[in-house]
Amino acid sequence: MAPKWRELADRLAERIRSGEYEPGKQLPQIRQLVEEGEGSKATVHAAYKALEAEGLVTSTRGHGTVVRQQVPLKRLGTARYDKAKWRDGDEVAFIADRVASGRAYRRNEQTQSVSLVDASPAVAAAHGLDVGAPVYARARLVKEGDQPTHTLTSYYRPEHVEGTRLVDPTPGPAGKGGGFRVLYDAGYEIDHMKESLFARTPTADEVKLLQLPPGEPVVELHRTTYTADGTVVEFAVGIHAASRFAWEYDFKVPDSAKDRNDQQ
């Protein structure tokens, strides 16, 4: 026979999966369920901890226990960087993901801080600088409603961005078209990128900032952005809550043998 906390957790999980408790909805306070006869305080607490461990809810001080979004966001591949989106329109990358996912968004769901920092070894290597050289760090926290989804910190050479909106800490994207449009207007049109991804255990600060449930990993993204002549104009590090994204790539399959024959 299952313990009482497990039975309660299973009943609550069924109500979550059926949609009775919708994403973003706060579950009843522990005291309320105790008063309704669902068990002792320890029983309800154990049930809530089980739901959190299973990724169905998040529990944070000040927000209580809240049902998580169960359908992950599409994190587009090359399509999120389409120049028509940011050069000719106003669809920055995180908004492109929301549109593709059929999800609502507000521009102020991205906030940032900007500071002049010493280049770390990774940043220095990407930009071809000495370790400790000054670079601008533009750190963003992106949320879906009240739920953090990821952080993204872009590092720029001062000579590329000084005097532009990229060093303005005003909340939201850096004006119409975001950062890539700012670089474009400054004469640095992005041409190609390299992205690398790996999963890891989050730090204590990342668990708190992203409101991660126990045991959830993060996906770390490194993005290097180049102009057509190979100049690096941005090196970015993103930390993504693993369960909140489905990574999607659509690309033409290469045929290097055919390419070589065509060149002969």
C-alpha positions in Angstrom: 0.0 0.0 0.0 1.4 3.4 -1.0 2.2 5.9 1.7 -0.4 8.7 2.2 2.0 11.4 0.7 2.4 9.3 -2.5 -1.4 8.9 -2.8 -1.9 12.6 -2.4 0.9 13.4 -4.9 -0.7 11.1 -7.5 -4.1 12.7 -7.1 -2.6 16.2 -7.5 -0.5 15.1 -10.4 -3.7 13.8 -12.2 -5.4 17.1 -11.6 -2.4 18.9 -13.1 -2.2 16.6 -16.1 -6.0 16.9 -16.7 -5.7 20.7 -16.8 -7.7 21.3 -13.7 -4.6 23.0 -12.3 -3.3 25.0 -15.2 0.3 26.1 -15.8 1.1 29.1 -13.6 -1.7 28.3 -11.1 -0.7 28.1 -7.5 -1.6 25.0 -5.6 -3.5 25.3 -2.3 -1.4 26.2 0.7 -0.3 23.2 2.8 -2.5 24.5 5.7 -5.6 24.4 3.5 -5.1 20.8 2.4 -4.5 19.8 6.0 -7.7 21.5 7.0 -9.5 19.6 4.2 -8.4 16.3 5.6 -5.7 15.4 3.0 -3.2 14.5 5.7 -0.8 16.0 8.2 1.5 18.9 7.4 4.3 16.5 6.9 2.2 14.4 4.5 1.2 17.4 2.3 4.8 18.7 2.3 6.1 15.4 1.2 3.6 15.2 -1.6 4.5 18.7 -2.8 8.2 17.8 -2.7 7.5 14.7 -4.9 5.6 16.8 -7.4 8.5 19.2 -7.5 11.0 16.4 -8.0 8.9 15.1 -10.9 9.0 18.5 -12.6 5.3 19.2 -12.3 5.6 22.2 -10.0 8.1 24.7 -8.6 8.2 25.9 -5.1 9.8 29.3 -4.2 9.6 31.6 -1.3 6.9 34.3 -1.9 5.3 32.4 -4.8 4.2 29.2 -3.1 3.9 26.0 -5.2 3.1 26.7 -8.8 2.2 24.4 -11.7 5.0 24.4 -14.3 4.5 24.9 -18.0 4.5 21.3 -19.3 5.0 22.1 -23.0 8.5 23.3 -23.6 9.3 26.3 -25.7 10.7 25.7 -29.2 14.3 26.9 -29.2 14.8 27.4 -32.9 18.1 26.8 -34.6 19.1 28.9 -37.7 15.5 30.2 -38.2 15.7 32.4 -35.0 18.5 34.4 -36.6 16.8 35.1 -39.9 17.8 38.6 -40.9 14.3 39.4 -42.1 13.2 39.1 -38.5 15.5 41.6 -36.9 16.9 43.6 -39.8 13.6 44.3 -41.5 11.3 43.7 -38.6 11.3 43.7 -34.8 11.4 40.0 -34.0 14.5 39.4 -31.8 15.6 35.8 -31.2 13.7 35.1 -27.9 10.5 36.5 -29.5 11.0 34.3 -32.6 11.0 31.3 -30.3 7.8 32.4 -28.6 6.1 33.1 -32.0 7.2 29.6 -33.3 5.8 28.1 -30.1 2.5 29.9 -30.3 3.1 31.5 -27.0 2.5 35.1 -25.9 5.3 37.4 -25.0 6.1 40.9 -23.7 9.2 42.7 -24.7 9.9 43.5 -21.0 10.2 39.8 -20.3 13.9 40.4 -21.1 15.9 42.4 -18.6 19.6 43.1 -18.5 22.5 44.7 -16.9 25.6 46.1 -18.7 29.0 46.4 -17.3 32.7 46.7 -18.4 34.5 43.5 -17.2 37.8 41.7 -17.6 37.7 39.1 -20.3 37.7 35.5 -19.0 39.8 32.9 -20.8 36.8 31.8 -22.9 35.8 35.3 -23.8 39.4 36.3 -24.6 39.9 33.3 -26.8 36.7 33.9 -28.8 37.5 37.6 -29.4 41.3 37.1 -29.9 42.1 39.2 -26.9 44.4 38.9 -23.9 42.9 37.5 -20.7 41.8 40.4 -18.6 41.3 42.8 -21.5 38.2 45.0 -21.0 35.0 43.9 -22.7 31.3 44.8 -22.3 29.1 42.2 -20.7 25.4 42.5 -21.5 23.6 40.0 -19.2 20.0 39.2 -19.7 17.4 37.2 -17.8 14.5 36.1 -19.9 11.2 35.0 -18.4 7.9 33.6 -19.7 5.5 35.5 -17.5 6.9 35.1 -14.0 8.9 31.9 -14.9 12.6 32.4 -15.8 13.6 30.4 -18.9 17.2 31.3 -19.4 20.0 33.7 -19.0 22.2 35.0 -21.9 25.3 37.1 -21.5 26.9 38.7 -24.6 30.5 39.9 -24.6 31.6 42.7 -27.0 34.8 44.5 -27.8 34.4 48.1 -26.6 35.3 49.5 -30.0 32.4 47.7 -31.6 29.6 48.9 -29.3 30.7 52.0 -27.4 28.1 54.7 -27.8 25.4 52.2 -29.0 22.2 50.9 -27.4 24.1 47.7 -26.5 25.7 49.5 -23.5 22.3 50.9 -22.4 20.9 48.9 -19.4 17.3 49.9 -20.1 15.1 46.8 -19.7 14.0 45.0 -22.8 15.7 44.3 -26.2 18.2 47.0 -27.4 15.6 48.8 -29.5 13.9 47.7 -32.7 15.5 44.5 -34.0 17.6 44.0 -30.8 21.4 43.6 -30.6 22.0 42.3 -34.1 20.2 45.3 -35.6 22.4 47.6 -33.4 25.6 45.9 -34.8 24.2 46.1 -38.3 23.6 49.8 -38.0 27.1 50.2 -36.6 28.5 48.6 -39.8 28.9 45.0 -38.4 26.4 42.8 -40.3 26.4 39.3 -38.9 27.1 36.6 -41.4 27.6 33.3 -39.7 27.7 31.7 -36.2 29.1 28.8 -34.3 27.1 27.3 -31.4 28.1 24.6 -29.0 25.9 23.0 -26.3 26.5 20.9 -23.3 24.4 19.9 -20.3 25.7 20.2 -16.7 24.6 20.4 -13.1 23.6 24.0 -12.2 25.3 26.1 -9.6 23.4 27.2 -6.5 23.1 30.7 -7.9 21.6 29.3 -11.1 19.1 27.1 -9.2 17.9 30.2 -7.4 17.9 32.6 -10.4 16.1 30.1 -12.8 13.9 28.7 -10.0 14.9 25.1 -10.9 13.4 22.1 -9.3 15.7 19.6 -7.5 17.8 17.6 -9.9 17.1 19.6 -13.1 20.2 20.1 -15.2 20.9 23.2 -17.3 22.0 23.4 -20.9 24.9 25.8 -21.5 25.2 27.5 -24.9 28.2 29.1 -26.3 27.6 31.3 -29.4 30.2 33.0 -31.5 29.0 35.5 -34.1 31.0 36.6 -37.1 30.9 39.1 -39.9 31.5 38.0 -43.4 35.3 38.8 -43.1 35.5 36.6 -39.9 35.5 39.4 -37.3 34.0 38.2 -34.1 31.4 40.8 -33.0 29.8 38.8 -30.2 30.6 35.9 -27.9 27.5 34.8 -25.8 27.0 32.3 -23.0 23.4 31.1 -22.3 22.2 29.1 -19.4 18.9 27.3 -20.1 16.6 25.4 -17.8 16.7 22.0 -19.6 13.1 21.1 -19.3 11.8 24.5 -20.6 13.1 24.2 -24.1 12.9 21.8 -27.0 15.9 22.5 -29.3 14.9 22.5 -33.0 17.2 22.6 -36.0 16.2 22.7 -39.7 19.0 22.6 -42.2 20.1 21.4 -45.6 22.0 18.2 -45.5 25.5 18.8 -47.0 27.1 16.8 -49.8 30.8 17.6 -49.7 31.6 15.1 -52.5 29.2 16.8 -54.9 30.5 20.2 -53.9 34.0 19.1 -54.7 32.9 17.8 -58.1 31.1 21.0 -58.9 34.3 23.0 -58.2 36.4 20.9 -60.5 
